[in-house]
């Protein structure tokens, strides 16, 4: 279990930002290993769930992108559920997440998860105190059932300082391509920083168990965070290289009984690229 979270008034004492050339070389190597892990899971019928949690702008989404960049989307699936519907609100809390769990040979990466109840729902008053207490009691049992059934469950908490979070919020505000990532809920998290800290501490007390532990990722440097998280994930999955039969691209046969229709019979997309030259 991690120690008490304290409010930070600046960047943490940490290693300098990882150089891009080192980061890109190691990331590519790790992504090749992720492909090997994917093939092992697909071949053996394994089931893997990876949970990404943390404060707003901690780098969860960008880490998920690097994990899945070269993976088969039919094998590795990202789950980022919207606000529950009125019907879902009346269900058992874990019910809509159960529907997202992997079948044999699949990987599910959760961009936030059932731990919404322990974080944003508790802090923002979207659940009652009784519902929150019930979640903390049921969650370890729920996760034990998943693990007992053979699901590999990995939980990562991306930890970011308040100063770094502020910088990332400002970057999003000034960038029209990323402004959609910034919501009133995100900005409210600044004012409720300590409330979120207490909620996280309480969550860890109840759900950081021996069989389903939390792993914290120091995320002030996104490059280091991605390298460290992926390296750790790979180290916890007992994958092996899957032998594949060699593939040979055949020679293309000569065309004998086919003539392509004239090009002017088709509707072609205008060549916008020529305007750039």
BATI-295159 format. One record per residue (C-alpha): residue in three letters; x, y, z. Coordinates in steps of 0.5 Angstrom, whole numbers, plus 2048, in hexadecimal, padded with zeros to 3 digits. Example, Ala and Ser with C-alpha at 12.3 -4.5 7.8 and 13.67 -1.06 7.14 Angstrom:
// residues 2
+-----+-----+-----+-----+
:  aa :   u :   v :   w :
+-----+-----+-----+-----+
: ALA : 819 : 7F7 : 810 :
: SER : 81B : 7FE : 80E :
+-----+-----+-----+-----+
//
This chain:
// residues 277
+-----+-----+-----+-----+
:  aa :   u :   v :   w :
+-----+-----+-----+-----+
: UNK : 800 : 800 : 800 :
: UNK : 803 : 807 : 7FE :
: UNK : 804 : 80C : 804 :
: UNK : 7FF : 812 : 805 :
: UNK : 7FE : 817 : 7FF :
: UNK : 801 : 81E : 801 :
: UNK : 7FF : 824 : 7FD :
: UNK : 805 : 826 : 7F8 :
: UNK : 807 : 82D : 7F7 :
: UNK : 80B : 82C : 7F1 :
: UNK : 80E : 826 : 7ED :
: UNK : 811 : 820 : 7F1 :
: UNK : 818 : 81E : 7F2 :
: UNK : 819 : 81A : 7EC :
: UNK : 81E : 818 : 7E6 :
: UNK : 81E : 81D : 7E0 :
: UNK : 81A : 81C : 7DB :
: UNK : 81B : 816 : 7D7 :
: UNK : 81F : 818 : 7D0 :
: UNK : 81A : 816 : 7CA :
: UNK : 81F : 812 : 7C6 :
: UNK : 820 : 80D : 7CC :
: UNK : 819 : 80D : 7CD :
: UNK : 817 : 80C : 7C6 :
: UNK : 81C : 806 : 7C5 :
: UNK : 81A : 803 : 7CC :
: UNK : 812 : 804 : 7CA :
: UNK : 813 : 800 : 7C4 :
: UNK : 816 : 7FA : 7C7 :
: UNK : 811 : 7FA : 7CC :
: UNK : 80B : 7FA : 7C7 :
: UNK : 80E : 7F5 : 7C4 :
: UNK : 80E : 7F1 : 7CA :
: UNK : 807 : 7F3 : 7CB :
: UNK : 805 : 7F0 : 7C4 :
: UNK : 809 : 7E9 : 7C6 :
: UNK : 805 : 7EA : 7CD :
: UNK : 7FE : 7EB : 7C9 :
: UNK : 800 : 7E5 : 7C4 :
: UNK : 801 : 7E0 : 7CA :
: UNK : 7FA : 7E2 : 7CE :
: UNK : 7F7 : 7E1 : 7C7 :
: UNK : 7FA : 7DA : 7C6 :
: UNK : 7F9 : 7D8 : 7CD :
: UNK : 7F2 : 7DB : 7CE :
: UNK : 7F4 : 7DF : 7D4 :
: UNK : 7F0 : 7E5 : 7D7 :
: UNK : 7F4 : 7EC : 7D9 :
: UNK : 7F0 : 7F2 : 7DC :
: UNK : 7F5 : 7F8 : 7DD :
: UNK : 7F2 : 7FE : 7E1 :
: UNK : 7F4 : 805 : 7E0 :
: UNK : 7F2 : 80A : 7E6 :
: UNK : 7F5 : 810 : 7E8 :
: UNK : 7F4 : 818 : 7E8 :
: UNK : 7F1 : 81C : 7E2 :
: UNK : 7F7 : 81D : 7DE :
: UNK : 7FB : 818 : 7E1 :
: UNK : 7FD : 815 : 7DA :
: UNK : 7F8 : 80E : 7DA :
: UNK : 7F6 : 80F : 7D3 :
: UNK : 7FC : 811 : 7D0 :
: UNK : 7FF : 80A : 7D3 :
: UNK : 7FA : 806 : 7D1 :
: UNK : 7FB : 809 : 7CA :
: UNK : 802 : 807 : 7CA :
: UNK : 800 : 800 : 7CD :
: UNK : 7FB : 7FE : 7C7 :
: UNK : 7FF : 802 : 7C1 :
: UNK : 801 : 7FB : 7BE :
: UNK : 7FC : 7F7 : 7C1 :
: UNK : 7F6 : 7F3 : 7BD :
: UNK : 7F0 : 7F7 : 7BF :
: UNK : 7EC : 7F0 : 7BF :
: UNK : 7F1 : 7EE : 7C4 :
: UNK : 7F2 : 7F4 : 7C9 :
: UNK : 7EC : 7F8 : 7CA :
: UNK : 7EC : 7FF : 7CD :
: UNK : 7E6 : 800 : 7D2 :
: UNK : 7E4 : 807 : 7D4 :
: UNK : 7DD : 807 : 7D6 :
: UNK : 7D8 : 80D : 7D6 :
: UNK : 7D4 : 810 : 7DC :
: UNK : 7CF : 80A : 7DE :
: UNK : 7C8 : 80A : 7DB :
: UNK : 7C2 : 80B : 7E0 :
: UNK : 7C1 : 803 : 7DF :
: UNK : 7C8 : 802 : 7E0 :
: UNK : 7C8 : 806 : 7E7 :
: UNK : 7C3 : 801 : 7E9 :
: UNK : 7C7 : 7FB : 7E8 :
: UNK : 7CC : 7F8 : 7ED :
: UNK : 7D2 : 7FD : 7EC :
: UNK : 7D7 : 7F8 : 7E9 :
: UNK : 7D2 : 7F5 : 7E4 :
: UNK : 7D4 : 7FA : 7DE :
: UNK : 7DB : 7F8 : 7DF :
: UNK : 7DA : 7F1 : 7DF :
: UNK : 7D7 : 7F1 : 7D8 :
: UNK : 7DE : 7F4 : 7D6 :
: UNK : 7E2 : 7EF : 7D9 :
: UNK : 7E7 : 7EB : 7D4 :
: UNK : 7E5 : 7E4 : 7D0 :
: UNK : 7EB : 7DF : 7CF :
: UNK : 7F0 : 7E2 : 7CB :
: UNK : 7EF : 7E9 : 7CD :
: UNK : 7F2 : 7EF : 7D0 :
: UNK : 7ED : 7F5 : 7D3 :
: UNK : 7F0 : 7FC : 7D5 :
: UNK : 7EC : 800 : 7D9 :
: UNK : 7ED : 807 : 7D9 :
: UNK : 7EA : 808 : 7E0 :
: UNK : 7E6 : 802 : 7E3 :
: UNK : 7E1 : 800 : 7E8 :
: UNK : 7E6 : 805 : 7ED :
: UNK : 7E2 : 80B : 7EA :
: UNK : 7DD : 809 : 7F1 :
: UNK : 7E3 : 80A : 7F5 :
: UNK : 7E6 : 810 : 7F2 :
: UNK : 7E1 : 815 : 7EE :
: UNK : 7DB : 813 : 7F0 :
: UNK : 7DD : 813 : 7F8 :
: UNK : 7E0 : 81A : 7F7 :
: UNK : 7DA : 81D : 7F3 :
: UNK : 7D5 : 81A : 7F6 :
: UNK : 7D2 : 816 : 7F1 :
: UNK : 7D1 : 810 : 7F5 :
: UNK : 7CF : 80F : 7FD :
: UNK : 7D4 : 80E : 802 :
: UNK : 7D0 : 807 : 803 :
: UNK : 7D1 : 806 : 7FC :
: UNK : 7D9 : 808 : 7FD :
: UNK : 7DA : 803 : 803 :
: UNK : 7D6 : 7FD : 7FF :
: UNK : 7DB : 7FE : 7F9 :
: UNK : 7E1 : 7FE : 7FE :
: UNK : 7DF : 7F8 : 801 :
: UNK : 7DD : 7F4 : 7FB :
: UNK : 7E2 : 7F6 : 7F6 :
: UNK : 7E8 : 7F1 : 7F9 :
: UNK : 7E3 : 7EC : 7F9 :
: UNK : 7E1 : 7ED : 7F2 :
: UNK : 7E8 : 7EE : 7EF :
: UNK : 7EA : 7E7 : 7F3 :
: UNK : 7E4 : 7E4 : 7EF :
: UNK : 7E7 : 7E6 : 7E8 :
: UNK : 7EE : 7E4 : 7EA :
: UNK : 7EC : 7DD : 7ED :
: UNK : 7E8 : 7DC : 7E6 :
: UNK : 7EF : 7DD : 7E3 :
: UNK : 7EF : 7E5 : 7E1 :
: UNK : 7F5 : 7E8 : 7E1 :
: UNK : 7F4 : 7EF : 7E5 :
: UNK : 7F9 : 7F5 : 7E5 :
: UNK : 7F7 : 7FB : 7E8 :
: UNK : 7FB : 802 : 7E7 :
: UNK : 7FB : 808 : 7EA :
: UNK : 7FE : 80E : 7E6 :
: UNK : 800 : 813 : 7EC :
: UNK : 801 : 81A : 7E9 :
: UNK : 803 : 820 : 7EE :
: UNK : 7FF : 826 : 7EE :
: UNK : 804 : 82B : 7EA :
: UNK : 804 : 826 : 7E5 :
: UNK : 7FD : 825 : 7E4 :
: UNK : 7FC : 82D : 7E4 :
: UNK : 801 : 82D : 7DE :
: UNK : 7FD : 828 : 7DA :
: UNK : 7F6 : 82B : 7DB :
: UNK : 7F9 : 832 : 7D9 :
: UNK : 7FC : 82E : 7D3 :
: UNK : 7F5 : 82B : 7D1 :
: UNK : 7F2 : 832 : 7D2 :
: UNK : 7F7 : 835 : 7CD :
: UNK : 7F6 : 82F : 7C8 :
: UNK : 7F0 : 82F : 7C3 :
: UNK : 7F2 : 827 : 7C2 :
: UNK : 7F2 : 825 : 7C9 :
: UNK : 7ED : 82A : 7CC :
: UNK : 7E7 : 825 : 7CC :
: UNK : 7EB : 821 : 7D1 :
: UNK : 7EA : 827 : 7D6 :
: UNK : 7E3 : 827 : 7DA :
: UNK : 7E0 : 82B : 7DF :
: UNK : 7E1 : 824 : 7E3 :
: UNK : 7E9 : 824 : 7E2 :
: UNK : 7E9 : 82B : 7E5 :
: UNK : 7E5 : 82A : 7EB :
: UNK : 7EA : 825 : 7EC :
: UNK : 7EF : 82A : 7EE :
: UNK : 7EB : 82D : 7F3 :
: UNK : 7EA : 826 : 7F6 :
: UNK : 7F1 : 824 : 7F6 :
: UNK : 7F1 : 822 : 7FD :
: UNK : 7EA : 81E : 7FD :
: UNK : 7ED : 81A : 7F7 :
: UNK : 7F3 : 819 : 7FB :
: UNK : 7EF : 816 : 801 :
: UNK : 7EA : 812 : 7FC :
: UNK : 7F1 : 80F : 7F9 :
: UNK : 7F4 : 80D : 800 :
: UNK : 7ED : 80A : 802 :
: UNK : 7ED : 806 : 7FC :
: UNK : 7F4 : 803 : 7FD :
: UNK : 7F2 : 801 : 804 :
: UNK : 7ED : 7FD : 802 :
: UNK : 7EF : 7FA : 7FB :
: UNK : 7F6 : 7FA : 7FB :
: UNK : 7F6 : 7F3 : 7FC :
: UNK : 7FC : 7ED : 7FC :
: UNK : 7F8 : 7EA : 7F6 :
: UNK : 7F6 : 7F0 : 7F3 :
: UNK : 7FB : 7F5 : 7F4 :
: UNK : 7FB : 7FD : 7F2 :
: UNK : 802 : 7FF : 7EE :
: UNK : 803 : 806 : 7EE :
: UNK : 806 : 80A : 7E8 :
: UNK : 80A : 810 : 7E9 :
: UNK : 807 : 814 : 7E3 :
: UNK : 80A : 81B : 7E3 :
: UNK : 80E : 819 : 7DE :
: UNK : 80A : 815 : 7D9 :
: UNK : 80F : 812 : 7D5 :
: UNK : 812 : 80F : 7DB :
: UNK : 80B : 80D : 7DD :
: UNK : 80A : 809 : 7D7 :
: UNK : 810 : 806 : 7D7 :
: UNK : 810 : 804 : 7DE :
: UNK : 808 : 801 : 7DE :
: UNK : 809 : 7FD : 7D7 :
: UNK : 80F : 7FA : 7DA :
: UNK : 80C : 7F8 : 7E1 :
: UNK : 806 : 7F5 : 7DD :
: UNK : 80A : 7F1 : 7D9 :
: UNK : 80E : 7EE : 7DF :
: UNK : 808 : 7EC : 7E2 :
: UNK : 805 : 7E8 : 7DC :
: UNK : 808 : 7E1 : 7DB :
: UNK : 808 : 7E2 : 7D4 :
: UNK : 80C : 7DE : 7CF :
: UNK : 80E : 7DF : 7C8 :
: UNK : 809 : 7DB : 7C3 :
: UNK : 80C : 7D8 : 7BD :
: UNK : 808 : 7D9 : 7B7 :
: UNK : 809 : 7D5 : 7B0 :
: UNK : 80D : 7D9 : 7AB :
: UNK : 809 : 7DD : 7A6 :
: UNK : 80A : 7DE : 79F :
: UNK : 807 : 7E3 : 79A :
: UNK : 805 : 7DF : 794 :
: UNK : 807 : 7E2 : 78D :
: UNK : 801 : 7E6 : 78A :
: UNK : 7FE : 7E2 : 784 :
: UNK : 7FE : 7E5 : 77D :
: UNK : 7F7 : 7E8 : 77C :
: UNK : 7F3 : 7E4 : 777 :
: UNK : 7EC : 7E5 : 777 :
: UNK : 7EB : 7EB : 77A :
: UNK : 7EB : 7F3 : 778 :
: UNK : 7EA : 7F8 : 77D :
: UNK : 7E4 : 7FD : 77B :
: UNK : 7E6 : 804 : 779 :
: UNK : 7E8 : 809 : 77E :
: UNK : 7E3 : 80E : 77C :
: UNK : 7DE : 809 : 77F :
: UNK : 7E0 : 80A : 786 :
: UNK : 7DF : 810 : 78B :
: UNK : 7E6 : 812 : 78D :
: UNK : 7E8 : 816 : 793 :
: UNK : 7EA : 81D : 790 :
: UNK : 7F2 : 81D : 791 :
: UNK : 7F2 : 822 : 796 :
: UNK : 7FA : 821 : 797 :
: UNK : 7FB : 824 : 790 :
: UNK : 7F9 : 82B : 793 :
: UNK : 7FF : 82A : 798 :
: UNK : 804 : 829 : 793 :
+-----+-----+-----+-----+
//
